């Protein structure tokens, strides 16, 4: 077998074993100012400079655990993980399906997907006619018919937790959408669940919010793996997106369980990988609809270089563009931001043209198109989005990147396999040994779907 250590990631075909300062800063989660301090102290040493951009030799950076993990990654091994049996799942807050696609690719069978937004539901049904999409408000939906499902997953929206964490009890989060997630876990009693959210949840309310969530999970009879923030750039996603992952295992199964977070890929994907033919996609991105800038905004953005933002404009244009914000503190690096080919995209938002979160094409003077948005989130090219352009941007921007979902999905399949290897499959598990059984279950789910739609608020 070829040694994993012999595999190194490259920034381009001509820069084997080299990495630029921007990528190094992203990988080790520091600023470029910190890199300069490290250079002065001798901790790191630039190998060469190309067009004013410093390069570093990967093999001289293996003291950094993030880079060492990439050079010694077990990604190739994890790619071969397959489920030892069919694992049934429910997905909550399914959106446009980013998480669902990745989990499906890993080996989960979605028995039901719950989503409130009509356009997102149409997106799911259009692309997967066999998926049981329950279009309803989760607050009014009864999930008891799904008791015994193997797995529950969902990215509960990062709704305000302003009053959570005071008493560290189940009542503290009642009314938030995490409560609905917890209720579904209580009603269905899955072996394992996955919750995902923004990384800021860890620090919210001085840590009291996550403490409340942990307390609720314990009260439900589940053991929580210590939450971890996964950086999408490590998992074949050309985007600086970070998501907090919560994995819970039912207490009676913990003694059988073995879990490891996914290993990073051996290279960092950049915007060029998303929009041009290469490792991620066979063809260049196709043309698609997209938002446009007002004339004056387009004129200003023409002057922003690739990878630049408002501070790269002449001072008088900085003042014109930023207006009152010009005198305020903070970098505001998302404003008048043009992306660069050889760097991952900034985190996508619900709109690439809003003043606070511009995501301008690296060469053309326009916002990223819908299809470009989808590729940066690693959706398949044949995944079609329903609704208006604004709705499509929103669906894509709110999604979990497909490749990130696939990576965590493989780790979860390995977790289920470890449990399955040590216990007998009990009759209480939902099993579909015949197509008739699956049909009856689907008919019951469709009856539930019609009922909750009639009563949804």
C-alpha positions as CSV (number, residue, x, y, z in Angstrom):
1,X,0.0,0.0,0.0
2,X,1.2,3.4,-0.9
3,X,2.3,5.4,2.2
4,X,-0.2,8.1,3.2
5,X,2.7,10.3,4.3
6,X,4.0,10.4,0.7
7,X,0.9,12.2,-0.4
8,X,1.0,15.9,-0.2
9,X,-1.5,18.5,-1.2
10,X,-0.6,21.2,-3.8
11,X,-1.8,24.7,-4.4
12,X,-1.4,24.3,-8.1
13,X,0.2,22.0,-10.6
14,X,3.4,24.1,-10.6
15,X,3.7,24.6,-6.9
16,X,4.0,21.1,-5.6
17,X,4.6,20.9,-1.8
18,X,4.2,24.7,-1.6
19,X,1.6,26.8,0.1
20,X,0.9,30.5,0.1
21,X,0.5,32.7,3.2
22,X,-3.2,33.0,2.8
23,X,-3.8,29.3,2.9
24,X,-1.3,28.8,5.8
25,X,-3.2,31.4,7.8
26,X,-6.5,29.7,7.1
27,X,-5.2,26.2,8.0
28,X,-3.7,27.1,11.3
29,X,-6.3,29.7,12.1
30,X,-4.1,32.8,12.6
31,X,-3.9,36.2,10.9
32,X,-1.2,37.1,8.4
33,X,0.1,39.5,11.0
34,X,0.8,36.5,13.2
35,X,2.6,34.8,10.3
36,X,4.9,37.8,10.0
37,X,5.7,37.6,13.7
38,X,6.5,33.9,13.3
39,X,8.8,34.7,10.4
40,X,10.7,37.3,12.5
41,X,11.1,34.8,15.3
42,X,12.3,32.1,12.9
43,X,9.3,29.8,13.7
44,X,8.5,29.7,9.9
45,X,10.6,30.5,6.9
46,X,9.3,31.6,3.5
47,X,10.8,29.5,0.7
48,X,10.3,31.9,-2.1
49,X,8.2,34.8,-3.3
50,X,6.2,34.7,-6.5
51,X,4.7,38.0,-7.6
52,X,5.1,39.3,-4.1
53,X,3.4,36.3,-2.5
54,X,5.3,34.2,-0.1
55,X,5.4,30.4,-0.3
56,X,6.1,27.9,2.4
57,X,7.3,24.3,2.1
58,X,4.8,21.9,3.6
59,X,7.4,19.5,4.8
60,X,8.9,22.2,6.9
61,X,5.5,23.0,8.6
62,X,4.7,19.6,10.0
63,X,5.1,20.9,13.6
64,X,1.7,22.4,13.1
65,X,-0.9,19.7,14.1
66,X,-3.3,20.8,11.4
67,X,-0.8,20.3,8.6
68,X,0.6,17.1,10.1
69,X,-3.0,15.7,10.2
70,X,-3.3,16.5,6.5
71,X,0.0,15.0,5.6
72,X,-0.7,11.8,7.6
73,X,-4.4,11.7,6.8
74,X,-6.5,8.5,6.8
75,X,-8.9,10.1,4.3
76,X,-8.3,7.3,1.7
77,X,-9.2,4.7,4.3
78,X,-12.3,6.5,5.5
79,X,-13.5,6.8,1.9
80,X,-14.0,3.1,1.9
81,X,-16.3,3.0,4.9
82,X,-19.7,1.4,4.0
83,X,-22.7,0.5,6.2
84,X,-22.9,-3.1,7.3
85,X,-26.7,-2.8,7.0
86,X,-29.2,-0.1,6.0
87,X,-29.4,2.6,8.6
88,X,-32.6,4.6,8.6
89,X,-32.7,8.3,9.3
90,X,-34.9,11.4,9.7
91,X,-33.7,14.8,8.8
92,X,-35.0,18.0,10.5
93,X,-34.7,21.5,9.1
94,X,-33.7,19.8,5.8
95,X,-33.5,23.0,3.7
96,X,-32.2,22.4,0.2
97,X,-30.7,19.1,1.1
98,X,-27.0,19.7,1.6
99,X,-26.8,17.6,4.7
100,X,-29.2,15.0,3.4
101,X,-27.2,14.5,0.2
102,X,-23.9,14.0,2.1
103,X,-25.5,11.6,4.5
104,X,-27.1,9.7,1.7
105,X,-23.7,9.4,-0.1
106,X,-22.3,8.1,3.2
107,X,-24.9,5.3,3.4
108,X,-27.9,6.5,5.4
109,X,-31.5,5.9,4.1
110,X,-33.7,8.9,4.7
111,X,-37.1,7.8,5.8
112,X,-38.4,11.3,6.3
113,X,-37.2,14.9,5.8
114,X,-39.0,17.7,7.6
115,X,-38.9,21.3,6.2
116,X,-41.2,24.3,6.5
117,X,-40.1,26.4,3.5
118,X,-42.2,25.6,0.5
119,X,-39.4,26.3,-2.1
120,X,-36.9,24.2,-0.2
121,X,-39.5,21.3,-0.1
122,X,-40.0,21.6,-3.8
123,X,-36.2,21.5,-4.3
124,X,-36.0,18.3,-2.3
125,X,-39.0,16.7,-4.1
126,X,-37.7,17.7,-7.5
127,X,-34.3,16.1,-7.0
128,X,-35.4,13.0,-5.0
129,X,-38.8,11.9,-6.0
130,X,-38.5,8.9,-3.6
131,X,-37.8,11.1,-0.5
132,X,-40.7,11.4,2.0
133,X,-40.7,15.2,2.4
134,X,-42.9,16.4,5.3
135,X,-43.7,20.0,4.6
136,X,-44.8,21.3,7.9
137,X,-43.9,23.4,10.9
138,X,-41.8,21.2,13.2
139,X,-43.6,22.6,16.2
140,X,-46.9,21.0,15.1
141,X,-45.5,17.7,13.8
142,X,-45.8,14.5,15.6
143,X,-42.7,12.2,15.1
144,X,-43.9,9.3,17.4
145,X,-44.7,7.1,14.3
146,X,-40.9,7.1,13.6
147,X,-40.0,5.7,17.0
148,X,-37.1,3.3,16.6
149,X,-35.4,5.1,13.7
150,X,-31.7,4.6,13.7
151,X,-30.6,8.2,13.3
152,X,-31.9,11.7,13.6
153,X,-30.0,14.7,12.1
154,X,-30.6,18.3,11.6
155,X,-29.2,21.8,11.7
156,X,-31.5,23.5,14.1
157,X,-31.5,27.2,13.0
158,X,-29.3,29.5,15.1
159,X,-32.3,31.2,16.7
160,X,-31.6,33.5,19.6
161,X,-31.0,31.7,22.9
162,X,-31.3,35.0,24.9
163,X,-33.1,33.4,27.8
164,X,-31.5,30.0,27.8
165,X,-28.9,28.8,30.3
166,X,-30.3,30.4,33.5
167,X,-31.5,27.3,35.3
168,X,-29.7,24.7,33.1
169,X,-33.0,22.7,32.7
170,X,-35.2,21.4,29.9
171,X,-37.6,24.3,30.3
172,X,-34.8,26.9,29.7
173,X,-34.8,26.1,26.0
174,X,-38.5,25.6,25.5
175,X,-39.6,27.8,22.7
176,X,-36.4,27.6,20.8
177,X,-35.9,25.3,17.8
178,X,-33.4,23.3,19.7
179,X,-36.2,22.3,21.9
180,X,-38.0,20.9,18.9
181,X,-34.9,19.0,17.9
182,X,-34.7,17.6,21.4
183,X,-38.4,16.7,21.4
184,X,-38.0,14.7,18.2
185,X,-35.1,12.8,19.8
186,X,-37.3,12.1,22.8
187,X,-40.1,10.9,20.7
188,X,-38.1,8.7,18.3
189,X,-35.3,7.4,20.6
190,X,-32.7,7.0,17.9
191,X,-29.4,5.2,18.6
192,X,-27.5,8.3,17.5
193,X,-28.2,11.9,16.6
194,X,-26.3,14.7,14.9
195,X,-27.1,18.4,15.5
196,X,-25.2,21.1,13.7
197,X,-25.1,24.9,14.3
198,X,-22.8,27.9,14.0
199,X,-19.6,27.8,16.0
200,X,-20.6,30.9,18.0
201,X,-23.0,28.7,19.9
202,X,-20.1,27.5,22.0
203,X,-19.5,31.0,23.4
204,X,-23.1,32.2,23.5
205,X,-24.2,33.7,26.8
206,X,-20.7,33.0,28.3
207,X,-21.1,29.3,27.7
208,X,-24.4,29.0,29.5
209,X,-26.3,28.1,26.3
210,X,-24.2,25.1,25.4
211,X,-24.3,24.1,29.0
212,X,-28.1,24.1,28.9
213,X,-28.0,22.1,25.7
214,X,-25.6,19.5,27.2
215,X,-27.9,19.3,30.3
216,X,-30.9,18.6,28.1
217,X,-29.1,16.0,26.1
218,X,-28.1,14.2,29.3
219,X,-31.7,14.4,30.5
220,X,-32.9,12.7,27.3
221,X,-30.6,9.7,28.1
222,X,-27.8,10.4,25.6
223,X,-24.1,10.8,26.0
224,X,-22.7,13.8,24.0
225,X,-19.4,13.5,22.3
226,X,-17.5,16.7,23.1
227,X,-18.7,19.1,20.5
228,X,-16.3,20.0,17.7
229,X,-16.1,22.8,15.2
230,X,-15.3,21.4,11.8
231,X,-13.7,23.7,9.2
232,X,-15.1,22.9,5.8
233,X,-11.8,23.7,4.0
234,X,-10.4,20.4,5.5
235,X,-13.1,18.3,3.8
236,X,-12.9,19.1,0.1
237,X,-15.0,22.2,0.4
238,X,-13.6,25.4,-1.2
239,X,-15.0,27.6,1.4
240,X,-14.0,29.0,4.8
241,X,-17.2,27.7,6.5
242,X,-17.1,26.5,10.1
243,X,-19.9,24.4,11.7
244,X,-20.3,23.1,15.2
245,X,-21.2,19.4,15.3
246,X,-23.1,17.7,18.2
247,X,-23.0,13.9,18.2
248,X,-25.1,12.1,20.8
249,X,-25.2,8.4,21.5
250,X,-28.0,6.7,23.4
251,X,-26.7,5.7,26.9
252,X,-27.4,2.0,26.5
253,X,-25.2,1.9,23.4
254,X,-22.2,3.9,24.5
255,X,-20.3,0.9,25.8
256,X,-20.4,-0.6,22.3
257,X,-19.6,2.6,20.4
258,X,-16.4,3.8,18.8
259,X,-16.3,7.3,17.2
260,X,-13.7,9.4,15.5
261,X,-14.1,12.8,13.9
262,X,-13.4,12.7,10.2
263,X,-9.8,13.0,9.0
264,X,-8.9,16.0,6.9
265,X,-8.3,15.8,3.2
266,X,-4.7,16.0,1.9
267,X,-5.1,19.3,0.2
268,X,-7.1,22.5,0.4
269,X,-9.6,23.2,-2.3
270,X,-9.8,26.8,-3.6
271,X,-12.3,28.8,-5.7
272,X,-10.6,27.6,-8.9
273,X,-11.5,24.0,-7.9
274,X,-15.1,25.0,-7.6
275,X,-15.6,27.0,-10.8
276,X,-13.2,25.3,-13.2
277,X,-12.8,21.7,-14.4
278,X,-10.6,19.6,-12.1
279,X,-10.7,17.4,-9.1
280,X,-14.1,18.5,-7.8
281,X,-16.0,18.9,-11.1
282,X,-15.4,17.5,-14.6
283,X,-16.4,20.7,-16.4
284,X,-16.3,24.4,-15.9
285,X,-19.3,25.8,-14.1
286,X,-22.3,26.4,-16.3
287,X,-23.9,29.8,-16.8
288,X,-26.9,30.5,-14.6
289,X,-29.0,33.3,-13.3
290,X,-27.7,35.6,-10.6
291,X,-28.1,39.0,-8.9
292,X,-26.6,42.2,-10.3
293,X,-25.0,45.2,-8.8
294,X,-26.4,48.7,-9.2
295,X,-24.3,50.7,-11.6
296,X,-22.4,52.8,-9.1
297,X,-21.6,49.7,-7.0
298,X,-20.3,47.9,-10.1
299,X,-18.1,50.9,-11.0
300,X,-16.5,50.8,-7.5
301,X,-16.0,47.0,-7.4
302,X,-14.2,47.1,-10.7
303,X,-11.3,48.8,-8.8
304,X,-11.1,46.0,-6.1
305,X,-8.3,43.5,-6.9
306,X,-8.8,39.7,-6.5
307,X,-8.8,38.9,-2.8
308,X,-9.3,42.5,-2.0
309,X,-12.0,44.5,-0.2
310,X,-13.0,48.1,0.5
311,X,-9.6,49.1,2.1
312,X,-8.0,48.4,-1.3
313,X,-9.9,51.3,-2.8
314,X,-8.7,54.9,-3.0
315,X,-9.5,56.8,0.2
316,X,-12.3,58.9,-1.4
317,X,-14.0,55.8,-2.7
318,X,-13.6,54.1,0.7
319,X,-15.5,57.1,2.3
320,X,-18.2,57.0,-0.4
321,X,-18.8,53.3,-0.2
322,X,-18.6,52.9,3.6
323,X,-20.2,56.1,4.5
324,X,-20.7,56.3,8.3
325,X,-19.0,52.9,8.8
326,X,-15.7,54.4,7.5
327,X,-14.9,55.8,10.9
328,X,-16.0,52.8,12.9
329,X,-13.6,50.1,14.2
330,X,-13.3,46.6,12.8
331,X,-12.0,45.3,9.5
332,X,-15.4,44.7,7.9
333,X,-13.5,42.4,5.5
334,X,-16.7,41.2,3.8
335,X,-17.6,44.6,2.4
336,X,-16.8,45.2,-1.3
337,X,-15.1,41.8,-1.2
338,X,-13.8,40.3,-4.4
339,X,-12.9,36.6,-4.2
340,X,-9.6,35.2,-5.5
341,X,-9.0,32.1,-7.6
342,X,-6.3,30.6,-5.5
343,X,-8.0,30.9,-2.1
344,X,-11.2,29.3,-0.6
345,X,-14.3,31.4,-0.8
346,X,-15.4,33.3,2.3
347,X,-18.4,31.7,4.0
348,X,-21.4,32.1,1.7
349,X,-24.4,34.0,3.0
350,X,-28.0,34.3,1.9
351,X,-27.1,36.9,-0.7
352,X,-23.8,37.6,-2.6
353,X,-24.8,41.2,-3.3
354,X,-25.7,42.7,0.1
355,X,-23.4,45.5,1.2
356,X,-22.2,43.6,4.4
357,X,-21.5,40.3,2.6
358,X,-20.4,40.9,-1.0
359,X,-19.1,37.9,-2.8
360,X,-17.9,39.3,-6.1
361,X,-16.6,37.0,-8.9
362,X,-12.7,37.0,-9.0
363,X,-12.6,38.4,-12.6
364,X,-16.0,39.6,-13.6
365,X,-17.7,42.6,-12.0
366,X,-20.8,40.8,-10.7
367,X,-21.9,38.8,-7.7
368,X,-21.5,35.0,-7.8
369,X,-24.3,33.3,-9.7
370,X,-26.6,30.7,-8.3
371,X,-24.7,27.8,-9.9
372,X,-21.4,29.2,-8.7
373,X,-22.9,29.4,-5.2
374,X,-24.0,25.8,-5.4
375,X,-20.5,24.6,-6.5
376,X,-18.8,26.4,-3.6
377,X,-21.2,24.4,-1.3
378,X,-20.2,21.3,-3.3
379,X,-23.7,20.5,-4.5
380,X,-23.9,18.2,-7.5
381,X,-24.3,20.0,-10.8
382,X,-27.6,18.2,-11.5
383,X,-29.1,19.4,-8.2
384,X,-31.9,21.9,-9.2
385,X,-33.1,24.6,-6.9
386,X,-36.7,25.8,-6.8
387,X,-38.2,29.3,-6.3
388,X,-37.0,32.8,-7.0
389,X,-33.3,33.7,-7.4
390,X,-33.4,35.2,-3.9
391,X,-34.9,32.0,-2.5
392,X,-32.3,29.8,-4.3
393,X,-29.4,31.9,-2.9
394,X,-31.0,31.6,0.6
395,X,-31.4,27.8,0.3
396,X,-27.8,27.4,-0.9
397,X,-26.3,29.8,1.6
398,X,-28.0,28.1,4.5
399,X,-27.0,24.6,3.5
400,X,-24.4,22.4,5.0
401,X,-21.7,21.8,2.4
402,X,-22.3,18.4,0.8
403,X,-18.7,17.3,1.1
404,X,-18.6,18.3,4.8
405,X,-21.8,16.3,5.3
406,X,-20.3,13.3,3.5
407,X,-17.1,13.4,5.7
408,X,-19.1,13.5,9.0
409,X,-21.5,11.0,7.6
410,X,-18.7,8.4,7.0
411,X,-17.6,8.9,10.6
412,X,-21.2,8.3,11.8
413,X,-21.5,5.2,9.6
414,X,-18.3,3.9,11.2
415,X,-19.9,4.6,14.6
416,X,-23.0,2.6,13.7
417,X,-20.9,-0.2,12.4
418,X,-19.0,-0.4,15.6
419,X,-22.3,-0.6,17.6
420,X,-23.7,-3.2,15.1
421,X,-20.7,-5.4,15.4
422,X,-21.2,-5.8,19.2
423,X,-24.9,-6.1,19.7
424,X,-27.7,-8.0,18.1
425,X,-30.2,-6.2,16.0
426,X,-33.4,-6.0,18.1
427,X,-37.0,-6.2,16.9
428,X,-37.5,-2.6,18.0
429,X,-35.4,-1.3,15.2
430,X,-37.1,-0.1,12.1
431,X,-36.2,-2.6,9.4
432,X,-37.4,-2.8,5.8
433,X,-36.9,-6.4,4.6
434,X,-39.5,-6.1,1.9
435,X,-40.7,-3.4,-0.4
436,X,-44.2,-3.9,1.0
437,X,-43.0,-3.0,4.5
438,X,-41.4,0.2,3.2
439,X,-44.6,1.1,1.3
440,X,-46.8,0.7,4.4
441,X,-44.3,2.9,6.4
442,X,-44.3,5.5,3.6
443,X,-48.1,5.5,3.4
444,X,-48.3,6.2,7.2
445,X,-45.8,9.0,6.8
446,X,-47.8,10.6,4.0
447,X,-51.0,10.5,6.1
448,X,-49.0,12.3,8.9
449,X,-47.7,14.8,6.3
450,X,-51.3,15.6,5.2
451,X,-52.5,16.0,8.8
452,X,-49.7,18.4,9.9
453,X,-50.1,20.5,6.7
454,X,-53.7,21.0,7.6
455,X,-52.8,22.3,11.0
456,X,-49.5,24.0,10.4
457,X,-49.1,27.6,11.5
